[in-house]
């Protein structure tokens, strides 16, 4: 089949932003001959990545068919593919793929890609991919299907992220990559990287793995690539592929099986096999070791067609495209940006770990003076010292230049007095989570700062409205809740109290943007979004444990949710006293939905930091002395019962949050949980998961999301 056989598929997407295949003839240096160079370009600037939809692929296939005819006539000696500045191609057009209603359409999409790429691989002359920038998924597979590849040292974001997105690298990647760079390296690229926060490769890293044959600097990348292609065509250069393997070799067969087995263990540890795609990648890789490329292509197409119809895939696209790529950039309820005030100096009240992280973030991203205060010089010095030490670490890792390091250090100062805040535009407190302490801090601040200065609280659970009650200007106070670790976690819950004015809120959102954080507007309700949901989840599991459910059963019952850590592990990481303090606040606000565990309090009273401890065999266990502190009921639950109980509790709590207007919609709940709690994107966020599990309808009588949003289109 050729690309022309797929016009019926392309016609289903009249609104596709087409990435055009622009061809020019280039005379190669040294008299090597005429070379046809294809540039993939959608005609838009660098903010609009090039993608591969059906119309794009049909056009590319038609162009390649023409070049194949020219090659047969001896008019060209080779064909190259490159992209517009900063991009080779960003992969398949997911917004198009998610709308495919029928399995047949998905199969056509998979077959179309294979047809086009097969032409590229069999032109009758060598084909070259010049990877000048981002190359993801199907974009990287264009390079893999080419005879030879060069990559720029400036190219970033090279990856096959399909396992993360709910698919497989279905246009030849699963077949070619393990043969090109070895099975263990292929599992790293196709499984480990995608499931590790969708990690990508740089150009030099891809070259080191053997994914490219030559590495050139970006300044003259195309010229160097063309000269190299000329040398390859004339025989002056013969690329060596040090990591390439023959899958039929007996030794390689063992390595192949070992790599697949290791990949399965990694998938289980990361996802608890809660989504089908990662396992399917490994299934296809395991099967294709003894297949020819055509047979492997058929297997990839069939697998893709099935995965494209799963709700897990559609939920992942919803989370990735609709939420992270779109909604996060246009926060629901955010005021007009033109109302925002400039921030030229920041104050941080407190010099503990959280406050120090905030100071570093403000100084690095805003590049404005930041003053930290605390009750004594020792604490202040420790906080400033932390910032300087973290800057030194960044310098040692070459993530910042010496000049940037010196400037950042100079921006952060400390004081035992709040007087330096007199000319600050924005002051945030990060002191002990006690309402009276915070109210006292704001009273002291209001006596010092200017009338225009914005006051912010980093509280995780307390009422912003209550903090503002005694202020002369309550309209200046806003919740600005970061997540720990500050440098890593992207979410900011921006809390609007009833009196917070639009200019203050607009400034908070602009600050979040400048800090490179994802901001979500939340109503002033106890624990806001993330902590309220997490504490409801943890409360159900701990309650089941207190009732007599074995710890191993209770703590592992939620593994089908694919969470980044178990409830007991999360409690230990947060700190048992902190978790208990927040739970008590929520119990006071919402009653018995948030029970306070007497067992947890006994652990805290006895100085126990974590329920689990390493046993003699290295396995996690509960020490006998820890068990002796606690008392249990006689109504144990099974893992299935704990899971269903927790699902229903979460569905209830989210339903209540939406009815209370805590956020604008379920999309904001999902965005908060993905960006603030590491809720798996491969599950699509929390509400699609609860919809699929049936909890939404069991508890609320309806799904959170309409059909077609994160499920099959209607």
Buried (B, 14 or more C-beta within 10 A) or exposed (E): EBBEBBEEBBEBBEEBBBBBBEBEEBEBEEEBBBBBBBBBBBEEEEEEBBBBBBBBBBBBBBBBBEBBEBBEEEBBBBBBBBBBEBBBBBBBBBBBBBBBEEEEBBBBBBBBBBBBBBBBBEBBBBBBBBBBBBBBBBBBBBBBBBBBBBBBBBBBBBBBBBBBBBBBBBBBBBBBBBBBBBBBBBBBBBBBBBBEEBBBBBBBBBBBBBBBBBBBEBEEBBEBBBBBBBBBBBEEBEBEEEBEBEBEEEEBBEBBEEBBEBBBEBBBEBBBBBBBBBBBBBBBBBBBBEBEBEEBBBBBBBBBBBBBBBBBBBBBBBBBBBBBEEBBEEBEBBBEEEBBBEBEBBBBBBBBBBBBBBBBBBBBBBEBBBBBBBEEEEBBEBBBEBBBEBBEEBBEEEEBEEEBBEBBBEBBBBBBEBEBBEBBBBBBBBBEBEEEEBBEBBEBBBEBBEEEBBBBBBBBBBBBBBBBEEBEBBBBBBBBBBBEEBEEBBBBBBBBBEBBBBBBBBBBBBBBBBBEBBBBBBBBBBBBBBBBBBBBBBBBBBBBBBBEBBBBBBBBBBBBBBBEEBBBBBBBEBEBBBBBBBBBBBBEBBEEBBBBBEBBBBBBEEEBEBBBEEEEEEEBBBBEEBEEEBEBEEEBBEBEBBBBBBBBBBBBBBBBBBEEEBBBBBBBBBBBBBBBBBBBBBBBBBBBBBBBBBBBBBBBEEBBBEEBBBBEEE
